[in-house]
Amino acid sequence: MTAPAPTWIDRYPHDRALQRRAVIGFWAIVLTLQVVFNTMVTWVDLRSVGRTVAAWEPLWWEVSSTLIVAALIPAVVAFERRFPLRRDTLGRHLPWHVLASMAYCTVHVAGMLALRHAGYAAVGQSYQPADWWAQWGYEYLKDVRSYALTVSALVGYRFLLLRLQGEARMLDAPEPPVRPEPPPTQPQPTEPPQPQSKPGGTTAAPVPPRPERFLVRKLRSEFLIAASDIAWLQAEANYVGLHVNGHDYLLRSTLTDFLTQLDPTRFVRVHRSYAVNLDAIAEIEPLDSGDARLRMRDGSTVPCSRRYRNALVPGGTDISDI
């Protein structure tokens, strides 16, 4: 008996193509509804003041504005990824978003006016806009709301995606045991104990505790994963993707910082954006370009750049000689 095919809700967190289609479809619907609604409102406003314009003009006003907004969405996505708004970053990043909203409005007004001039020129007419600063001030009152709603949609979408995919976090380190105080009859040491030294006089640095398990929160469930079960890791913006038994879980950290907390004899970096568990590698396939392709035991593949590939082989042996 074959297992049932996973539903789209199960595939969505891991299917980049499905996510791309969903995001494009969402913004297409939102912006189309915005054009229709704003055009109708503009028509009502013009009729209330007794102003007569051609039927295509209010529509072109809104279409030109919405086209620039659509072109600006990828820039807002990239900026919000660089300055994410979370509880711990709100105070530092919010001023940057206020400045970004002003730049957003400036580009929006300039692009919108350029499209309107081009549209009117195409039908042999001239477009007569209001004063630039008056237009900018009027549009900024709307653009700051549009910018805030776009950022809110991005934050909400990321929160939903994390809940669907599963967000991992490190467990709190155990507190060190409390040493019992010596009996009063015993003499107290007059000098603190000196740290042990390595041969040659260097002091041995204490090894930080390595995380052995991670807590994953997915929708309404919580479960633990072992660090040894992580097959490979991938940098994803402000997160690290943990690939465990065919599932992907996100942990809020950079790849560089996270690797410092893992066992360096087991987890090694093989690419600017990837690291692997050496025990999870099934095959190393050298490529003509000097890079390599790592085939993992779970059937997935991970790219390995030639800058890091010799870290996979003890003694620094070139894997192309194997």
FENGI-V835623 format. One record per residue. N is the residue number from 1. SS is DSSP state (@ for helix, = for strand, . for the rest). PHI is phi in whole degrees, 0 to 359 (999 if undefined). D_CENTER is the distance of its C-alpha to the mean C-alpha in Angstrom with 2 decimals. Layout:
# FENGI-V835623
<<N,SS,PHI,D_CENTER> <N,SS,PHI,D_CENTER>>
This chain:
# FENGI-V835623
<<1,.,999,38.84> <2,.,279,35.45> <3,.,288,32.34> <4,.,296,31.09> <5,.,295,28.31> <6,.,296,24.94> <7,.,287,24.28> <8,@,295,21.50> <9,@,291,19.86> <10,@,281,19.88> <11,@,279,18.66> <12,@,303,15.93> <13,.,298,13.02> <14,.,247,13.95> <15,.,259,15.37> <16,@,296,13.20> <17,@,295,16.35> <18,@,295,16.95> <19,@,297,13.56> <20,@,297,14.23> <21,@,295,17.72> <22,@,294,16.90> <23,@,294,14.61> <24,@,297,17.31> <25,@,297,20.00> <26,@,300,18.69> <27,@,291,18.63> <28,@,297,21.90> <29,@,293,23.59> <30,@,299,22.50> <31,@,290,23.61> <32,@,295,26.78> <33,@,298,27.77> <34,@,296,27.21> <35,@,298,29.59> <36,@,296,32.17> <37,@,294,32.14> <38,@,293,32.25> <39,@,296,34.97> <40,@,296,37.08> <41,@,296,36.71> <42,@,297,37.73> <43,@,300,40.73> <44,@,297,41.84> <45,@,296,41.56> <46,@,294,43.57> <47,@,292,46.26> <48,@,292,46.58> <49,.,259,47.54> <50,.,74,49.70> <51,.,266,47.80> <52,.,251,48.16> <53,.,226,45.68> <54,.,294,45.25> <55,@,298,43.32> <56,@,279,40.63> <57,@,295,39.88> <58,@,301,37.80> <59,@,296,35.86> <60,@,292,35.15> <61,@,302,34.18> <62,@,286,31.43> <63,@,296,30.38> <64,@,298,30.14> <65,@,293,28.02> <66,@,290,25.65> <67,@,298,25.28> <68,@,290,24.04> <69,@,300,21.62> <70,@,298,20.22> <71,@,291,20.00> <72,@,274,18.13> <73,@,301,15.32> <74,@,300,13.24> <75,@,292,13.96> <76,@,294,12.91> <77,@,299,9.48> <78,@,295,9.17> <79,@,291,10.92> <80,@,293,9.06> <81,@,291,5.80> <82,@,284,8.65> <83,.,235,10.43> <84,.,293,8.67> <85,.,260,11.64> <86,.,231,12.36> <87,.,300,15.85> <88,.,275,15.86> <89,.,242,14.51> <90,@,301,16.30> <91,@,296,19.41> <92,@,280,17.95> <93,@,264,15.47> <94,@,299,17.56> <95,@,302,20.22> <96,@,294,17.87> <97,@,288,16.91> <98,@,297,20.67> <99,@,296,21.39> <100,@,295,18.74> <101,@,295,20.46> <102,@,291,23.72> <103,@,296,22.51> <104,@,303,21.09> <105,@,293,24.59> <106,@,297,26.42> <107,@,294,24.79> <108,@,298,25.20> <109,@,294,28.87> <110,@,297,29.72> <111,@,292,28.30> <112,@,297,29.81> <113,@,294,33.19> <114,@,296,33.21> <115,@,294,32.70> <116,@,293,35.36> <117,@,299,37.81> <118,@,293,37.29> <119,@,294,37.78> <120,@,292,40.95> <121,@,295,42.28> <122,@,294,41.90> <123,.,255,44.40> <124,.,77,46.69> <125,.,237,45.81> <126,.,242,44.31> <127,.,264,41.55> <128,.,246,42.51> <129,.,281,39.51> <130,.,286,39.91> <131,.,305,39.75> <132,@,305,36.41> <133,@,291,35.80> <134,@,294,37.02> <135,@,295,34.70> <136,@,296,31.73> <137,@,297,32.57> <138,@,293,33.03> <139,@,289,29.77> <140,@,296,27.74> <141,@,300,28.83> <142,@,272,27.21> <143,@,291,24.23> <144,@,294,23.07> <145,@,288,23.05> <146,@,296,21.32> <147,@,295,18.56> <148,@,296,18.26> <149,@,293,18.27> <150,@,296,15.54> <151,@,296,13.21> <152,@,298,14.57> <153,@,296,13.91> <154,@,294,10.16> <155,@,295,10.17> <156,@,295,12.62> <157,@,294,10.97> <158,@,296,7.88> <159,@,298,10.78> <160,@,295,12.83> <161,@,295,10.59> <162,@,296,10.30> <163,@,289,14.05> <164,@,287,14.81> <165,@,277,13.09> <166,.,105,14.00> <167,=,251,12.47> <168,=,260,14.39> <169,=,212,15.79> <170,=,285,18.66> <171,.,288,22.05> <172,.,298,24.03> <173,.,294,26.32> <174,.,295,29.93> <175,.,288,32.21> <176,.,295,34.86> <177,.,295,38.27> <178,.,279,40.75> <179,.,282,43.65> <180,.,291,47.04> <181,.,288,49.20> <182,.,293,52.30> <183,.,302,55.65> <184,.,299,57.51> <185,.,286,60.30> <186,.,278,58.11> <187,.,291,57.89> <188,.,277,54.61> <189,.,294,53.22> <190,.,277,53.87> <191,.,231,50.98> <192,.,294,47.42> <193,.,298,46.91> <194,.,274,45.72> <195,.,294,42.70> <196,.,293,43.69> <197,=,247,43.70> <198,.,282,43.08> <199,.,303,45.94> <200,.,102,46.31> <201,.,94,45.69> <202,.,276,41.85> <203,=,276,40.31> <204,.,285,38.14> <205,.,284,34.69> <206,.,294,33.66> <207,.,279,31.04> <208,.,294,28.08> <209,.,296,27.70> <210,.,269,25.30> <211,.,293,23.26> <212,.,260,24.97> <213,=,220,23.16> <214,=,231,19.93> <215,=,267,19.83> <216,=,249,17.70> <217,=,247,17.56> <218,=,226,17.44> <219,.,51,18.92> <220,.,258,22.18> <221,=,247,22.67> <222,=,227,22.05> <223,=,206,22.96> <224,=,253,22.97> <225,=,235,21.96> <226,=,273,23.73> <227,@,300,22.20> <228,@,291,24.76> <229,@,275,23.43> <230,=,288,20.06> <231,=,278,20.79> <232,=,201,17.91> <233,=,231,14.46> <234,=,222,11.61> <235,=,288,8.99> <236,=,225,5.50> <237,.,56,3.81> <238,.,269,4.93> <239,=,231,6.05> <240,=,241,9.04> <241,=,275,10.23> <242,=,262,13.89> <243,=,261,16.17> <244,=,230,19.27> <245,.,51,22.22> <246,.,83,20.44> <247,=,247,17.69> <248,=,244,14.00> <249,=,233,12.78> <250,=,260,9.62> <251,=,233,10.61> <252,=,283,9.24> <253,.,185,10.42> <254,.,269,10.56> <255,@,297,12.51> <256,@,297,15.46> <257,@,294,15.89> <258,@,291,15.62> <259,@,295,18.17> <260,.,292,20.59> <261,.,262,20.90> <262,.,260,21.72> <263,.,291,25.11> <264,.,291,25.35> <265,.,279,28.20> <266,.,246,26.09> <267,=,254,22.50> <268,=,229,22.37> <269,=,279,19.95> <270,=,237,20.82> <271,=,195,18.34> <272,.,304,16.03> <273,.,245,13.07> <274,=,224,15.23> <275,=,219,17.66> <276,=,228,20.28> <277,=,272,22.82> <278,@,303,26.13> <279,@,288,27.91> <280,@,262,25.74> <281,=,277,26.64> <282,=,265,29.32> <283,=,202,30.01> <284,=,250,29.24> <285,=,248,29.91> <286,=,295,30.59> <287,.,246,30.01> <288,.,297,32.30> <289,.,286,29.70> <290,.,100,29.76> <291,.,278,26.42> <292,=,214,26.42> <293,=,240,24.99> <294,=,259,24.63> <295,=,261,25.71> <296,=,270,24.69> <297,.,295,27.04> <298,.,274,24.88> <299,.,96,25.32> <300,.,277,21.91> <301,=,235,21.73> <302,=,229,19.72> <303,=,286,20.26> <304,=,229,22.11> <305,.,278,22.79> <306,.,294,26.31> <307,.,295,25.20> <308,.,248,24.32> <309,@,294,26.51> <310,@,288,29.54> <311,@,290,27.72> <312,@,281,28.12> <313,.,244,31.90> <314,@,300,33.99> <315,@,82,36.15> <316,@,75,34.05> <317,.,295,35.74> <318,.,290,34.38> <319,@,292,33.12> <320,@,289,34.76> <321,@,267,38.08> <322,.,278,37.54>>
